Amino acid sequence: MEKTFCLPPEKSGSFACRSYPNNNNNNNSSPKHTSDITVSLSPQASSLQSLDSIPESPKLQEENIHNNKEETHEEEEQQVTTPTATEPESSSPSDLDSNINKLSEDIDRFLNLLSTATVGDERNPPPEIPVSIENFLKVVEADLLNQDSSKEPEKWLQNSEEGPSLLQSIYRISNLTNSLKEFHFDLNYAKSFNRTSTVLQKAMTFLEEEFRALLDESRSCEVEPIVINPKSKKHSSSKDLDRTTSTACVVIPQEPGSASAESEFPGYAPEVVTNLNRVATAMISGGYETECCQVYSITRRNVFEESLNKMGFEKISIDDVQKMQWESLESEISTWIKTFKRCITIYFSGEKKLCEAVFSDYPRVADSLFSNLTRGIIIQLLNFAEAVAMTKRSAEKLFKFLDMYETLRDLIPAMDEVFFNESSVELKAEISSARCRLGEAVVSIFCDLENSIKSDTGKTPVPGGAVHPLTRYTMNYLKYACEYKDTLEQVFNEHKKIDNPSEDDQEGDNNDDNARNNQSAPQSPFALQLVNVMDLLDANLESKAKLYKDLSLSYIFLMNNGRYIMQKIKGSVEIYHLMGDNWSRKRSSDLRQYHKNYQRETWGKVLACLRDEGLQVHGKVSKPVLKERFKAFNTMFEEIHKAQSSWVVSDEQLQSELRVSISAVMIPAYRSFLARFRQYLDSGRQSEKYIKYGPEDIETSIDELFDGNPASMVRRK
């Protein structure tokens, strides 16, 4: 297996990468290194800069730039005045500490000299290895052993007056190892190469731990408790069709997406991000990209898991979702919506910025890390959405399914801002697939409303001709559903196959008239579905009206339900727009006809008692016939009052219209009949026996109709 080590960056951020074979003398405590991920970097410059200038010492960098590039090979050899590696050592590490600057300069000169040598060229052989290399390695080893995990990163990341930082020394070892391996065929070079490789692995182990520690600390932004936006419209479909719509979550005290909310995540101080960038750059340039990326991925994944848990979202298997009661699943869906919105609008954008800052010199690495991290989170969220879409269909689930659909749809622009490279194409396809599954479930649930109406075949009439529960349920369901009008239009356009209604689903001429009345403008698939539902409801109500033995009561039933439907449609701009003016005019015309039919059926016979026809015999008023007329009127009016006072007309306007229309017909006719024929009855008891009520009594009794309270007429004359 090959290792890849890179020269530290110049100001341009470029690195030179080289490979060398694994050696077996590596320290066992060092991390295993793989070269699965490699970075394509620029070739090594012919003249190396002083490593103190990378990235902190511009003074030494400037000195190197002004070095005389025309110095001969012999002159550079004379500058390396330290003994060779084969000479005995004469200094202890403690003595060498004070000479770290000189040792660093010796290393830099050696690297410059080595860069002019040519492999296999006897005329330009590599120089002898100076003993300063070994001394330098001992100083770095001692420094690594003395490092305290509690020590601030600035202590070893930055240069000081005493000498270069530990990080700069690690850069030198990385470059030294990179250069020595090209001459590994030389015995001395091979031994020195093995030695530097061992120290480099120790250094990278140290950097790996420090990188992990930096990632684990300074996460000052904790996830606040989430509350639901009080402005959101909410209906609970499982109880009273009170739609529960989860909108953007609110982080106390900031709104999601605000500048202050975004700045809280991921919560690293600028200096910490800078230090993370320097350590990551050192590890990747040293050939430890895999280890660096692994530490970053695991740590940041744990942070995301912690954040999701604090919002209440946990991994739930598909089987568990299928087994959950709707009340529990409804709560989980609300949490999912808040979590998904927060991840897309805050977490992912913050994580992207962090990735780009930490791996600013390696945009490919940053993109890969961000894509892998966010993909895992999104797939976890999408798995839940698809599991929900697979649950058993029921009408109460429609609104939550629409909430989830809207969440995936409305966050597309935010996702485009975060995921815009080629690697995100597959992720967007996954999101689109989950949205399609939810859309198909929505169409299936809404269309199942037809089956609910058809299956309601109860044979027990509603007492008093009141509004039928099926009418209330259907209209409330449609009213709340049409608050999602635009979404339902989109869903039906994408997922509903338009089929012409079969003859079995039509109710003869009634549906044909509806079809003609709604041909004034092209209708969307959802509008056609809505009209179809209304036609089925009308047909169902017509059949239920036939359950009443009293034909007058059946008309009251049809008026009650028809008026309720019209009030709901007029109260919803969305439904009214979908149904159209023609449909509303046709419905109003039907209501007027029901009213006329009721009046004719109920009061026609009563009015027949107040006609002149048949009262005269041989040109004179027949008292026996007149008495029978008054008796018949009293009997019929009392029966109607007793029955219809218990009937129910809950709509006050309709109730008033009925009473006014009855009074307008009955009071004038009764007053006129009474005025013309009262004189033919003997005064006293005979008159009171047949003329039991005055016009005011009749009017008062009419005003007691349709209250839903059975009442007996009281003579007030």
Salt bridges, closest charged atoms under 4 A:
ASP52 OD1 - ARG172 NH2 2.36
GLU56 OE2 - ARG278 NH2 2.22
GLU77 OE2 - HIS73 NE2 3.45
GLU89 OE1 - LYS138 NZ 2.10
ASP106 OD2 - LYS102 NZ 3.49
ASP106 OD1 - ARG109 NH2 2.36
ASP108 OD1 - ARG172 NE 3.13
ASP121 OD1 - ARG123 NE 3.64
GLU134 OE1 - ARG195 NE 3.13
GLU141 OE1 - ARG195 NH2 2.64
GLU141 OE2 - LYS202 NZ 2.89
GLU182 OE2 - ARG18 NH1 2.57
GLU208 OE2 - ARG212 NH2 3.57
GLU209 OE2 - ARG212 NH1 2.99
ASP216 OD1 - ARG219 NH1 3.95
GLU222 OE1 - LYS310 NZ 2.39
ASP242 OD1 - HIS235 ND1 3.05
GLU289 OE2 - ARG364 NH2 3.40
GLU291 OE1 - HIS33 ND1 3.57
GLU305 OE2 - ARG301 NH2 2.78
GLU306 OE1 - ARG219 NH2 3.66
GLU306 OE2 - LYS310 NZ 3.35
GLU351 OE1 - ARG300 NH2 2.77
GLU356 OE2 - LYS352 NZ 3.78
GLU386 OE1 - ARG437 NE 3.37
ASP403 OD1 - ARG243 NH2 3.70
ASP410 OD1 - ARG409 NE 2.82
ASP416 OD1 - LYS428 NZ 3.08
GLU426 OE2 - ARG375 NH2 3.40
ASP456 OD1 - LYS544 NZ 3.01
GLU483 OE1 - HIS235 NE2 2.73
GLU483 OE1 - ARG243 NH1 3.53
ASP486 OD1 - LYS485 NZ 3.79
GLU489 OE2 - LYS485 NZ 3.77
GLU494 OE1 - HIS495 NE2 3.56
ASP505 OD1 - LYS454 NZ 3.37
ASP513 OD1 - ARG516 NH2 2.04
ASP538 OD1 - ARG587 NH2 2.33
ASP590 OD2 - LYS586 NZ 3.06
ASP612 OD1 - ARG676 NH1 2.53
GLU628 OE2 - LYS631 NZ 3.93
GLU638 OE2 - LYS692 NZ 2.97
ASP651 OD2 - ARG563 NH1 3.21
GLU657 OE1 - ARG563 NH2 2.96
ASP682 OD1 - LYS623 NZ 3.70
GLU704 OE1 - HIS641 NE2 2.63
GLU704 OE2 - ARG716 NH2 3.36
ASP707 OD1 - ARG659 NH2 2.79
